[in-house]
Amino acid sequence: MSNYNTFNSNAEGGVTPAIINTNVETEALLGDTEREGGVTPAIINTNVETEALLGDTERDVSVTRKMNTNRQENQNPVSWLQITMNFAIHGLLLIFTIYVIYVSFSQGAFLFSWHPTLMTVGYAIFMTEAILSFSENNLLARNRNFKWRVKYHWILQAIGGASVAAGFIIILTNKFINEKSHFQTNHAIVGLVTIIVTALVAAGGIWTKYSYDLREYLRPVYAKLIHAALGGAVYILAVTALILGMNSDFFERYSFSSAKWVGGFILILTGVYILTKPLTTCIARFKTAFMRASL
């Protein structure tokens, strides 16, 4: 029978009491010696050995926590450029959204009016802010811990997803009521693909949240990378669908002539700003993960 020893952590390290199988530890320590030198296993005081191991672990944990604390305290201050860009990106997207809502209801409050409104609010406001929740340039989330950012991210994504789903149902209903064909334009086709991939990303987000419990099916690191990559793809598709929507008959009829160019410029500019860091980080982590898997 295995002999288990329980060791209490010291007050400084704050380590949760560990239960260690001293027979397994000893065999692991002696394994190489026995195989290589053919030496008879020595009698080892496992208490002393394990205490030494735990002492190093406690010190490492303590040092790591102090480093994390210092990193947070000594975090580089926000530059004026970061503050300006942050306000500019949020301001541009807010102006774009307000204009879309204005044009949507300029001829009255019809069922169709809610489709561009809810789609734009869902993608350009809530889902954009959800992506930025992990950015160090986001003033709202900059000094928050990772757990807070994750919760903030999925709450915003849930609200944005509900808005998008409502907008999609409204346009389908409007088509049925007016007996019009579905998915005949580039805007409609790209929009449909965006909705499908959005649903997949939402499912991937739930999987990622419980990735540790599902690790026997897919390693957590891969689940998170796939979720991040698909999230970036969804945002690109959403920006494309919104630009195509600005070129639709409805918007060309009721908005000023250059609105589609101004709107397209705003969406592309903000999209590049929002996705550059997440996508470059995702690509780097994909390379690292596959390099480790090939070793």
C-alpha positions in Angstrom: 0.0 0.0 0.0 1.3 3.5 -0.9 2.4 5.6 2.0 1.0 9.2 1.8 2.3 12.2 3.7 0.5 15.4 4.0 2.4 18.6 4.4 1.0 22.0 5.4 2.1 25.1 3.6 3.8 27.9 5.3 1.8 31.1 5.8 4.0 33.0 3.4 3.7 30.7 0.4 0.0 30.3 0.6 0.2 26.9 -1.1 -2.7 24.5 -0.7 -1.7 21.5 1.4 -0.3 18.8 -1.0 -0.7 15.0 -0.7 2.3 13.3 -2.1 2.8 9.6 -2.8 6.3 9.2 -1.4 6.8 5.7 -2.9 6.2 7.1 -6.4 8.4 10.1 -5.7 11.2 7.9 -4.5 10.9 5.5 -7.5 11.0 8.4 -9.9 14.1 9.7 -8.2 15.8 6.4 -8.2 14.6 5.1 -11.6 17.5 6.5 -13.7 20.2 5.5 -11.2 19.0 1.9 -11.2 18.7 1.7 -14.9 22.0 3.3 -15.7 24.4 2.2 -13.0 22.8 -0.9 -11.7 23.1 0.4 -8.2 21.1 -1.1 -5.4 18.4 1.3 -4.4 19.4 3.4 -1.5 17.3 4.0 1.6 16.1 7.5 1.3 14.3 9.6 4.0 11.3 10.5 1.9 10.1 13.0 4.4 13.2 15.0 4.0 13.3 14.7 0.2 9.6 15.7 -0.1 9.9 18.6 2.3 12.8 19.8 0.2 10.8 19.5 -3.0 7.8 21.3 -1.4 10.0 24.0 0.0 11.2 24.8 -3.6 7.7 24.7 -4.9 6.4 27.0 -2.2 9.2 29.4 -2.8 8.6 29.3 -6.6 4.8 29.9 -6.1 5.6 32.8 -3.7 8.1 34.3 -6.2 5.6 33.9 -9.1 2.9 35.6 -7.1 5.2 38.5 -6.2 6.2 38.8 -9.9 2.6 38.9 -11.0 1.8 41.6 -8.4 4.8 43.6 -9.4 3.9 43.3 -13.0 0.4 44.7 -12.3 1.8 47.5 -10.1 4.5 48.4 -12.6 2.4 48.1 -15.6 3.4 50.7 -18.2 1.2 53.8 -18.0 -1.2 54.4 -20.8 0.2 56.7 -23.5 -1.7 59.6 -25.0 -1.6 57.8 -28.3 -3.3 54.7 -26.8 -5.9 56.9 -25.1 -6.6 58.8 -28.4 -6.8 55.6 -30.5 -9.1 54.0 -27.9 -11.5 56.9 -27.9 -11.3 57.3 -31.7 -12.1 53.6 -32.4 -15.1 53.6 -30.0 -16.2 57.0 -31.3 -16.1 56.0 -34.9 -18.1 52.8 -34.3 -20.6 54.7 -32.3 -21.1 57.3 -35.0 -21.4 54.5 -37.6 -24.0 52.7 -35.5 -26.0 55.9 -34.8 -26.1 56.7 -38.5 -27.3 53.2 -39.5 -30.1 53.4 -36.9 -31.0 56.9 -38.2 -31.2 55.7 -41.8 -33.1 52.5 -40.8 -35.9 54.5 -39.2 -35.8 57.6 -41.5 -38.8 56.4 -43.4 -40.7 55.1 -40.4 -40.6 52.3 -37.9 -41.1 49.2 -40.0 -40.3 45.6 -39.2 -37.3 45.8 -41.6 -35.9 48.8 -39.7 -34.9 46.6 -36.8 -32.8 44.2 -39.0 -29.9 46.6 -39.7 -30.3 48.2 -36.3 -29.9 45.0 -34.3 -27.2 43.5 -36.6 -25.1 46.7 -36.3 -25.5 47.0 -32.6 -24.7 43.3 -32.1 -21.5 43.2 -34.2 -20.2 46.7 -34.2 -20.8 47.5 -30.6 -21.2 44.4 -28.3 -19.0 41.9 -30.2 -16.3 44.5 -30.9 -16.2 45.4 -27.2 -16.1 41.7 -26.3 -13.0 41.2 -28.4 -11.4 44.3 -27.0 -11.9 43.1 -23.4 -8.6 41.2 -23.8 -6.7 44.1 -25.2 -4.3 46.1 -23.1 -5.3 49.2 -25.0 -8.9 48.9 -23.8 -9.1 51.4 -20.9 -12.1 49.7 -19.4 -10.5 46.3 -19.1 -6.8 47.2 -18.8 -6.4 46.9 -15.1 -8.8 44.0 -14.6 -7.8 40.5 -13.9 -8.2 37.6 -16.4 -11.2 36.1 -14.7 -13.1 39.5 -14.8 -12.2 39.8 -18.5 -13.5 36.4 -19.4 -16.8 37.1 -17.6 -17.0 40.5 -19.3 -16.2 38.9 -22.7 -18.9 36.2 -22.6 -21.6 38.6 -21.2 -21.0 41.0 -24.1 -20.9 38.2 -26.6 -24.2 36.8 -25.2 -25.9 40.2 -25.6 -24.4 40.7 -29.0 -25.4 37.2 -30.1 -29.0 37.7 -28.9 -29.1 41.0 -30.9 -27.8 39.3 -34.0 -30.2 36.4 -33.6 -33.2 38.8 -33.3 -32.0 40.7 -36.4 -31.7 37.5 -38.4 -35.2 36.3 -37.4 -36.7 39.7 -38.3 -35.3 39.7 -41.8 -36.5 36.1 -42.4 -39.9 37.1 -41.1 -39.9 40.3 -43.3 -39.1 38.2 -46.4 -41.9 35.7 -45.6 -44.5 38.4 -45.1 -43.6 40.2 -48.3 -43.1 36.9 -50.2 -39.6 37.8 -51.3 -36.8 35.3 -52.2 -34.2 34.6 -49.5 -30.4 34.9 -49.8 -30.3 36.3 -53.4 -27.8 39.1 -52.9 -24.1 39.1 -51.9 -25.0 40.8 -48.6 -27.6 38.1 -47.8 -25.2 35.2 -48.6 -22.3 36.6 -46.7 -24.7 37.5 -43.8 -26.0 33.9 -43.7 -22.4 32.5 -43.6 -21.6 35.0 -40.8 -24.6 33.8 -38.8 -23.6 30.2 -39.2 -20.0 30.8 -38.1 -21.2 33.0 -35.3 -23.2 30.1 -33.9 -20.1 27.8 -34.2 -18.0 30.4 -32.4 -20.6 30.6 -29.6 -20.6 26.8 -29.2 -16.8 26.9 -29.2 -16.9 29.6 -26.5 -19.0 27.3 -24.3 -16.5 24.4 -25.0 -13.6 26.7 -24.2 -15.2 27.7 -20.9 -15.3 24.0 -19.9 -12.3 22.9 -21.9 -10.5 21.4 -18.8 -13.5 19.1 -18.2 -13.5 18.1 -21.9 -9.7 17.7 -22.2 -10.0 14.0 -23.0 -11.6 15.0 -26.3 -9.5 18.1 -27.1 -6.6 19.7 -25.4 -7.6 23.1 -23.8 -4.9 25.0 -25.6 -6.3 23.8 -29.0 -9.9 24.6 -28.0 -8.9 28.2 -27.1 -6.8 28.7 -30.2 -9.7 27.4 -32.5 -12.1 29.6 -30.7 -9.9 32.7 -31.1 -9.2 31.9 -34.8 -12.9 31.4 -35.6 -13.8 34.6 -33.6 -11.4 36.6 -35.9 -13.0 35.0 -39.0 -16.5 36.0 -37.7 -15.5 39.6 -37.2 -14.0 39.8 -40.8 -17.2 38.3 -42.2 -19.4 40.6 -40.1 -17.5 43.7 -41.3 -17.8 42.4 -44.9 -21.6 41.9 -44.5 -22.0 45.4 -43.0 -20.1 47.0 -45.9 -22.2 45.1 -48.4 -25.3 46.2 -46.5 -24.2 49.8 -46.9 -24.2 49.1 -50.7 -27.8 47.7 -50.7 -30.7 49.4 -52.5 -32.2 50.5 -49.3 -29.2 52.4 -48.0 -28.3 53.8 -51.4 -31.8 55.2 -51.7 -32.1 56.8 -48.3 -28.5 57.8 -47.3 -26.2 60.4 -48.8 -24.1 59.3 -51.8 -20.7 58.9 -50.2 -22.1 57.2 -47.0 -21.1 53.7 -48.2 -17.5 54.9 -48.7 -17.3 56.6 -45.3 -18.9 53.6 -43.6 -16.6 51.2 -45.3 -13.6 53.2 -44.3 -14.7 53.3 -40.7 -15.3 49.5 -40.6 -12.0 48.6 -42.3 -10.0 51.0 -40.1 -11.5 49.8 -36.9 -11.4 46.2 -38.0 -7.7 46.3 -38.6 -7.1 48.0 -35.2 -9.2 45.5 -33.4 -8.0 42.3 -35.0 -4.3 42.9 -35.6 -3.1 42.0 -32.1 -5.5 39.0 -31.5 -4.7 37.4 -34.8 -0.9 37.8 -34.6 -1.0 36.4 -31.1 -3.2 33.5 -32.2 -0.9 32.7 -35.1 2.2 32.7 -32.9 0.5 30.4 -30.4 -0.6 28.0 -33.1 3.0 27.7 -34.3 4.2 27.1 -30.7 1.5 24.5 -30.0 2.2 22.5 -33.2 6.0 22.8 -32.6 5.6 21.2 -29.2 3.2 18.6 -30.5 5.8 17.5 -33.1 8.6 17.0 -30.6 
